[in-house]
């Protein structure tokens, strides 16, 4: 049982044969994601003791694994194209730090994908079988004890989007139909970039911090009342405790789930000062 104790990410339980859902899958998975708490805490790769949260009000989205895909150092395009299907070299690093949560906490397991290559000619050599292999590595975290959803964190470039979409489609086929798929999304993706709407996901969390060159433009659009054009971006938002969150207030924007990032290990004081202080 997960009772105010340690969640060992290396501990898996079998859910049985993978579910292959039909088109109506979203009716089940979106029902589950709507039931998640209004407040979600990101627990990244550091020791986290979150026994101070009330699981009726707050959930946890924790880094479960990091997948590193490196094709940048392979310069022989012909060799990349001729390799066996699915023969993609990638490294999966499971969570190494302890995570403690109260019994009954809603848990979302995060898979972070890091792909070094930004060269479109190299990315074009990735095959469907490669996406299947990566999706299989992600699907495994669906079996972590207590997990009710999967979140993918991948800052995909334009040339990587086709590969990313293939991973998500395969993942959708491999996990139970009631299990939602969430992804983190650059703020710019959510404004006028329709590629998100075609993905088999239940939620895209706009990352409204560390926005770099897009920061000023996104903040201005939100404060003047603009909303995200992609519907999947209108369910939630991601903010950080060490940045002022953009103003997205308004009747139409109320009630959205908030994912909170904290640059250090969470403490009860940090939680109450920021999350509770913000009225979440």
C-alpha positions in Angstrom: 0.0 0.0 0.0 1.0 3.6 -0.5 0.3 4.8 3.0 2.2 7.9 4.0 5.3 6.0 2.8 7.9 5.7 0.2 6.9 5.3 -3.5 9.5 3.2 -5.1 9.4 3.9 -8.8 11.2 0.6 -9.4 8.2 -1.2 -7.9 5.7 -2.2 -10.5 2.5 -4.1 -10.4 1.0 -5.8 -13.4 -2.3 -4.5 -14.8 -2.7 -7.4 -17.1 -2.8 -7.3 -20.9 -2.5 -3.8 -22.4 -5.8 -2.2 -23.4 -6.2 -1.3 -27.0 -9.0 1.3 -26.8 -11.2 2.4 -29.7 -12.1 6.0 -30.7 -14.3 6.4 -27.6 -11.2 6.2 -25.3 -11.3 9.9 -24.4 -14.7 9.5 -22.7 -13.0 7.4 -20.1 -9.6 9.1 -19.9 -11.0 12.6 -19.9 -13.4 11.7 -17.1 -10.4 10.6 -15.0 -8.4 13.8 -15.7 -11.3 16.0 -14.8 -11.4 14.3 -11.4 -7.8 15.2 -10.6 -7.4 17.8 -7.8 -7.3 21.4 -8.7 -3.8 21.7 -7.3 -0.9 19.5 -8.6 2.6 19.7 -7.3 5.5 18.8 -9.6 8.0 16.6 -7.8 11.2 16.6 -9.9 14.5 14.6 -9.5 15.2 15.4 -5.8 14.1 13.9 -2.5 10.5 14.9 -1.8 8.5 14.3 1.3 4.9 15.5 0.6 3.2 14.0 3.6 1.9 17.5 4.5 -0.5 17.7 1.6 -4.2 16.9 1.8 -4.8 14.3 -1.0 -8.4 15.5 -1.2 -7.1 18.9 -2.4 -3.7 18.3 -4.0 -2.1 15.7 -6.2 1.4 15.0 -7.3 3.0 14.9 -10.8 6.4 13.2 -10.2 9.3 12.6 -12.5 9.3 8.8 -13.0 11.9 8.5 -15.7 14.1 10.4 -18.2 14.5 9.1 -21.7 17.6 10.3 -23.6 17.7 10.0 -27.4 21.0 10.9 -29.0 21.4 10.7 -32.7 23.3 14.0 -33.0 26.7 12.2 -33.0 25.8 9.9 -35.9 26.9 11.6 -39.1 26.3 8.8 -41.5 22.8 9.4 -42.7 22.9 6.3 -44.9 23.7 4.1 -41.9 20.9 5.6 -39.9 18.4 5.0 -42.7 19.6 1.4 -43.2 19.5 0.3 -39.6 17.0 -2.3 -38.5 13.5 -1.2 -37.6 13.3 -0.2 -34.0 17.1 -0.2 -33.5 17.1 3.2 -31.9 19.6 3.7 -29.1 18.1 5.5 -26.2 18.8 5.5 -22.4 16.0 5.3 -19.8 17.0 6.6 -16.4 14.4 5.8 -13.7 13.8 8.1 -10.8 16.5 7.8 -8.2 15.2 10.0 -5.4 12.7 9.1 -2.8 9.1 10.4 -3.0 6.8 10.2 0.0 3.1 11.0 -0.3 0.0 10.5 1.9 -2.3 7.5 1.2 -4.9 8.3 -1.5 -2.8 10.9 -3.3 -3.6 11.3 -7.0 -0.4 10.5 -8.8 0.7 11.4 -12.3 3.9 9.8 -13.5 6.1 12.0 -15.7 8.4 10.8 -18.5 10.9 13.4 -19.5 12.2 13.0 -23.1 15.4 14.7 -24.1 16.5 14.5 -27.7 19.8 16.1 -28.5 19.4 16.3 -32.2 17.8 19.4 -33.8 18.9 18.6 -37.3 15.9 17.8 -39.4 17.8 15.4 -41.6 18.8 13.3 -38.6 15.3 13.4 -37.0 13.8 12.3 -40.4 15.7 9.0 -40.0 13.5 8.0 -37.0 11.1 5.3 -37.8 7.6 4.2 -36.6 9.3 1.3 -34.8 11.5 3.8 -33.0 8.4 5.5 -31.7 6.9 2.2 -30.6 10.1 1.4 -28.6 10.0 4.7 -26.8 6.3 4.4 -26.1 6.9 1.0 -24.6 9.4 2.5 -22.2 6.9 5.1 -21.2 4.0 2.7 -20.9 5.9 0.8 -18.2 5.5 3.7 -15.7 1.7 3.3 -16.0 2.2 0.2 -13.8 3.8 2.1 -11.0 1.7 1.7 -7.8 -0.9 4.4 -7.4 -0.4 6.1 -10.8 -3.6 7.2 -12.5 -2.2 9.2 -15.3 0.9 9.8 -17.5 2.5 13.1 -18.3 5.1 13.6 -21.1 7.6 16.5 -20.8 9.2 17.0 -24.2 10.1 20.3 -25.7 9.8 19.0 -29.2 11.2 21.1 -32.1 9.1 21.4 -35.3 11.2 18.7 -36.9 10.5 16.4 -33.9 6.8 16.7 -33.9 5.9 13.9 -36.2 8.0 11.5 -34.1 6.4 12.9 -30.9 2.9 12.4 -32.3 3.8 8.8 -33.2 5.0 8.1 -29.7 1.8 9.5 -28.2 -0.4 7.4 -30.6 1.4 4.2 -29.7 1.3 5.1 -26.0 -2.5 5.6 -26.1 -2.8 2.1 -27.5 -0.7 0.6 -24.7 -2.2 2.0 -21.5 -5.6 1.4 -20.0 -8.4 3.4 -21.7 -9.3 5.2 -18.4 -5.7 6.4 -17.9 -5.3 10.0 -19.2 -2.3 11.3 -21.1 -1.1 14.8 -20.3 1.7 16.7 -21.9 3.6 19.8 -20.9 3.4 22.5 -23.6 5.4 25.6 -24.4 3.2 28.6 -24.1 3.7 29.4 -27.8 2.3 26.0 -28.8 -1.0 26.9 -27.3 -1.5 30.1 -29.3 -2.5 29.5 -32.9 -0.5 26.2 -33.3 -3.1 23.6 -34.3 -0.8 20.6 -34.1 -1.8 20.0 -30.5 -5.4 19.5 -31.4 -4.5 16.4 -33.5 -2.7 14.6 -30.7 -4.3 11.7 -28.7 -4.0 13.6 -25.4 -6.4 14.7 -22.7 -4.5 17.8 -21.5 -1.7 20.1 -22.6 -0.3 22.1 -19.7 0.9 25.6 -20.8 4.3 26.1 -19.1 3.9 29.8 -18.0 7.4 30.1 -16.6 10.9 30.1 -17.9 9.3 31.3 -21.2 12.4 33.0 -22.6 11.9 35.2 -25.6 8.2 34.4 -25.7 7.6 35.7 -22.1 6.6 39.3 -22.8 4.3 38.5 -25.7 2.5 35.7 -23.9 2.0 37.7 -20.8 0.6 40.6 -22.8 -1.8 38.4 -24.7 -3.1 36.8 -21.5 -3.5 40.1 -19.6 -5.5 41.6 -22.4 -8.0 38.7 -22.2 -6.8 36.4 -25.0 -7.1 32.7 -24.3 -5.2 29.8 -25.7 -6.5 28.7 -29.1 -5.9 25.0 -28.5 -8.8 23.5 -26.5 -6.5 21.1 -24.8 -4.5 24.0 -23.3 -7.6 25.5 -21.6 -7.8 22.9 -18.8 -4.7 23.8 -16.8 -1.6 25.9 -16.4 1.9 25.4 -15.2 3.5 28.0 -12.9 6.6 28.3 -10.7 6.9 29.5 -7.1 9.8 31.7 -8.0 8.1 33.7 -10.8 5.1 35.9 -11.0 2.5 34.0 -12.8 0.9 35.6 -15.9 -2.6 37.1 -15.3 -5.1 34.7 -16.9 -8.0 35.7 -14.6 -11.5 35.9 -15.8 -14.8 34.0 -15.5 -14.0 31.9 -18.6 -10.6 31.0 -17.2 -11.4 30.2 -13.6 -11.3 26.7 -12.2 -8.3 25.6 -14.2 -6.0 23.0 -12.7 -2.7 24.5 -11.5 0.6 22.6 -11.7 3.1 24.1 -9.4 6.9 23.8 -9.9 9.3 24.5 -7.0 13.0 24.8 -7.8 13.9 23.1 -4.5 12.5 20.2 -2.5 9.0 21.1 -1.3 8.4 22.0 2.3 5.1 22.5 4.1 6.1 26.2 4.6 6.8 26.7 0.8 3.5 24.9 0.0 1.4 27.0 2.3 3.1 30.3 1.4 2.8 29.9 -2.4 0.0 27.5 -3.2 -2.3 28.2 -0.3 -1.3 31.9 -0.4 -2.5 32.1 -4.1 -5.9 30.8 -3.1 -5.5 27.3 -4.6 
